[in-house]
């Protein structure tokens, strides 16, 4: 879709403008394509902006090998474009294609049903579910609006307060995050399998209140001893308060917890494993 978006104006420019201007349009269009791909990488893989930009900035390197490999690749592509091969691929994989289409239709139908349910001005849960969808897509402005609607409908909607606090913490709005997390803690001090303690600890770490962070994180790790994120924040708070030996131990536990995590959690735990390794190596050099 991004490639089509940048090439359509190029085609129009080629029809209507001199070649010198078209070259300028090409440069602008391909820069725009790079920007779109940064957003695509960030959304699909859940990375930070700088990491997504770094990936795109080095993605042109494999193209250097294209002139050398074009001969063998063109031969392979001719074979792959054979009508007979395409027929057999379709014949054996048509069930997979059908399942893919059914899954997409089901998801679209689910979204439409939620949008319809959200029309009810008294249905806070529908607003919350829509907020989760937007949050997963990293459309945080719309996610915040939906979560705030859920809270306005039902102030005791603890889950919505929790997600508002997480988004605020991610965006660096620490006072807003603290307000929402305190509301969650008052309503349910063991919310989300005690994760409210971890989020409060992370907030205090980011605010530089390391002693306050230790109180929350120590309690959390007693309940969830194999959470890499909680172990990392506890180790960081210990490091900042001078307990270097115990901080090193917690970093090692975070790395081990990430390594032994179930496969479906690997994508989430990898971030905390990398951070823990970085800090552990830093302590080893000091």
C-alpha positions in Angstrom: 0.0 0.0 0.0 2.9 2.4 0.8 4.6 1.6 -2.5 1.3 2.2 -4.4 0.8 5.5 -2.5 4.1 6.9 -3.6 4.1 5.6 -7.2 0.6 6.9 -8.2 1.7 10.6 -8.1 4.9 9.7 -9.9 2.9 8.2 -12.8 0.7 11.3 -12.9 3.8 13.5 -12.8 5.3 11.5 -15.7 2.3 12.3 -17.8 2.0 16.0 -17.1 5.4 17.3 -16.2 8.9 17.6 -17.8 11.4 14.9 -16.9 13.5 17.3 -14.8 10.6 18.0 -12.5 9.7 14.2 -12.4 13.1 13.5 -11.0 12.4 15.9 -8.1 9.1 14.2 -7.6 10.8 10.8 -7.5 13.2 12.0 -4.7 10.3 13.4 -2.6 8.1 10.3 -3.2 10.8 7.8 -2.1 11.5 9.9 1.0 7.8 9.7 1.7 7.9 6.0 1.2 10.7 5.7 3.8 8.6 7.6 6.3 5.6 5.4 5.6 7.8 2.3 6.2 9.0 3.7 9.5 5.4 3.8 10.7 4.8 0.3 9.2 7.8 -1.2 11.0 6.8 0.5 14.3 3.2 -0.7 14.1 3.9 -4.3 13.0 6.8 -5.0 15.3 5.9 -2.6 18.2 9.3 -0.9 18.2 10.3 2.6 19.2 10.5 5.3 16.5 14.3 5.4 16.6 14.6 1.7 16.1 12.1 1.7 13.3 14.0 4.6 11.6 17.3 2.7 12.1 15.9 -0.4 10.4 14.7 1.6 7.4 18.0 3.5 7.1 19.9 0.3 6.6 17.3 -1.6 4.6 18.8 -0.3 1.3 22.0 -2.3 1.9 20.8 -5.6 0.4 20.0 -3.7 -2.9 23.7 -3.4 -3.5 23.8 -7.1 -4.2 20.8 -6.9 -6.7 22.9 -6.3 -9.8 25.0 -9.4 -9.1 22.0 -11.6 -8.2 19.6 -10.4 -10.8 20.4 -13.1 -13.4 19.7 -16.1 -11.1 16.8 -14.3 -9.5 15.1 -13.6 -12.9 15.5 -17.2 -13.8 13.9 -18.4 -10.6 11.1 -15.8 -10.9 10.3 -17.1 -14.4 9.9 -20.6 -13.0 7.8 -19.3 -10.1 5.5 -17.4 -12.5 4.7 -20.6 -14.5 0.9 -21.0 -14.8 1.3 -24.7 -14.0 3.2 -24.0 -10.8 0.7 -21.3 -9.8 -2.2 -23.7 -10.4 -0.7 -26.3 -8.1 0.1 -23.7 -5.4 -3.5 -22.5 -5.5 -4.8 -26.1 -5.5 -2.9 -27.2 -2.5 -3.1 -23.9 -0.5 -6.6 -22.8 -1.4 -7.8 -23.9 2.1 -5.2 -21.6 3.7 -6.2 -18.7 1.5 -9.9 -19.3 2.4 -9.0 -19.4 6.1 -7.1 -16.2 5.8 -10.0 -14.5 4.2 -12.4 -15.8 6.7 -10.2 -14.6 9.5 -10.0 -11.1 8.1 -13.8 -11.0 7.5 -14.4 -12.3 11.1 -12.1 -9.6 12.5 -13.8 -6.8 10.5 -17.2 -8.1 11.6 -16.1 -8.1 15.2 -14.9 -4.5 14.9 -18.2 -3.5 13.3 -20.2 -5.1 16.1 -18.1 -3.3 18.7 -18.6 0.0 17.0 -22.3 -0.7 16.9 -22.3 -1.6 20.6 -20.4 1.6 21.5 -23.4 3.6 20.2 -25.1 2.8 23.5 -24.1 5.7 25.7 -24.3 3.5 28.9 -22.1 0.6 27.7 -18.7 1.3 29.3 -17.3 -2.2 28.5 -17.8 -1.7 24.7 -15.9 1.6 24.9 -13.1 -0.2 26.8 -12.9 -3.1 24.3 -12.6 -0.6 21.5 -9.9 1.2 23.4 -7.9 -2.0 23.6 -8.2 -2.5 19.8 -6.9 1.1 19.2 -4.2 0.6 21.8 -3.0 -2.6 20.1 -2.8 -0.6 16.8 -0.9 2.1 18.6 -3.5 4.7 17.8 -3.2 6.1 21.3 -5.2 9.3 20.8 -8.3 7.3 19.9 -7.5 4.6 22.6 -7.4 7.4 25.2 -10.7 8.8 24.1 -12.3 5.4 24.3 -10.9 4.6 27.8 -11.9 8.0 29.1 -15.4 7.4 27.7 -15.5 4.1 29.6 -14.4 5.8 32.8 -17.0 8.6 32.3 -19.7 6.0 32.0 -18.5 3.9 34.9 -15.9 5.5 37.2 -15.3 2.1 38.7 -14.0 0.7 35.4 -10.7 -0.3 36.8 -9.3 -1.8 33.6 -9.8 1.5 31.7 -8.0 3.4 34.5 -5.1 0.9 34.3 -4.7 1.2 30.5 -4.9 5.0 30.7 -2.1 4.9 33.3 0.0 2.7 31.1 -0.4 5.0 28.1 0.4 8.1 30.2 3.5 6.3 31.6 4.6 5.4 28.1 4.1 9.0 26.9 6.0 10.4 29.9 3.0 12.0 31.5 4.0 10.8 35.0 1.4 12.9 37.0 -1.5 11.6 34.9 -0.1 8.0 35.1 0.2 8.3 38.9 -3.4 9.5 39.2 -4.8 6.6 37.2 -2.6 4.0 39.0 -3.6 5.3 42.4 -7.2 5.0 41.4 -6.6 1.4 40.3 -4.7 0.6 43.5 -7.6 2.0 45.7 -10.2 0.0 43.7 -8.2 -3.2 43.5 -4.7 -3.5 45.0 -4.1 -6.8 43.3 -5.4 -5.7 39.9 -4.2 -7.6 36.8 -2.4 -10.3 38.8 -0.6 -7.6 40.9 0.7 -5.8 37.8 -0.5 -2.5 39.3 2.5 -2.8 41.7 4.9 -3.2 38.8 3.5 -0.2 37.0 3.7 1.9 40.1 7.3 0.8 40.5 8.1 1.6 36.9 6.6 5.0 37.4 8.7 5.7 40.5 11.8 4.5 38.6 11.1 7.0 35.8 10.5 9.7 38.3 13.8 9.0 40.0 12.0 8.0 43.3 14.0 4.8 43.6 13.2 4.1 47.3 9.5 4.3 46.6 10.0 2.1 43.6 11.8 -0.6 45.7 8.8 -0.9 48.0 6.4 -1.6 45.2 8.7 -3.8 43.1 9.9 -6.0 46.0 6.2 -6.8 46.9 5.5 -7.5 43.2 8.4 -9.8 42.7 7.3 -11.8 45.8 4.0 -12.5 43.9 5.4 -12.7 40.4 9.1 -13.9 40.7 9.5 -14.7 37.0 8.4 -11.5 35.3 11.4 -10.1 33.3 10.0 -6.6 33.3 9.4 -6.4 37.0 12.9 -8.0 37.7 14.5 -5.4 35.4 12.9 -2.4 37.1 13.7 -3.9 40.5 17.4 -4.4 39.5 17.6 -0.8 38.1 16.2 0.7 41.3 18.6 -1.4 43.4 21.5 -0.2 41.2 20.5 3.4 41.6 20.3 3.0 45.4 23.8 1.4 45.6 22.9 -2.2 46.1 25.0 -3.3 43.1 25.5 -7.0 44.0 21.8 -7.6 44.4 21.1 -5.5 41.3 23.4 -7.8 39.3 21.5 -10.8 40.7 18.2 -9.3 39.6 19.5 -8.6 36.1 20.6 -12.2 35.8 17.2 -13.4 37.0 15.5 -11.1 34.4 17.7 -12.6 31.6 16.9 -16.1 32.7 13.2 -15.4 33.1 13.1 -14.0 29.5 15.1 -17.0 28.2 12.7 -19.6 29.7 9.5 -17.7 28.9 6.9 -19.5 26.8 7.3 -19.1 23.0 4.3 -16.8 22.6 5.8 -14.3 25.1 9.3 -14.2 23.5 8.5 -11.1 21.5 7.5 -9.2 24.7 10.3 -10.6 27.0 13.1 -10.0 24.5 13.1 -6.2 25.2 13.6 -6.7 28.9 16.3 -9.3 28.3 18.3 -6.9 26.1 18.0 -4.1 28.6 19.0 -6.4 31.5 22.0 -7.7 29.6 23.1 -4.1 28.8 22.9 -3.0 32.4 24.5 -6.2 33.6 27.5 -5.7 31.3 27.7 -2.1 32.4 28.0 -3.2 36.0 30.6 -5.8 35.2 32.8 -3.1 33.7 32.6 -0.9 36.8 
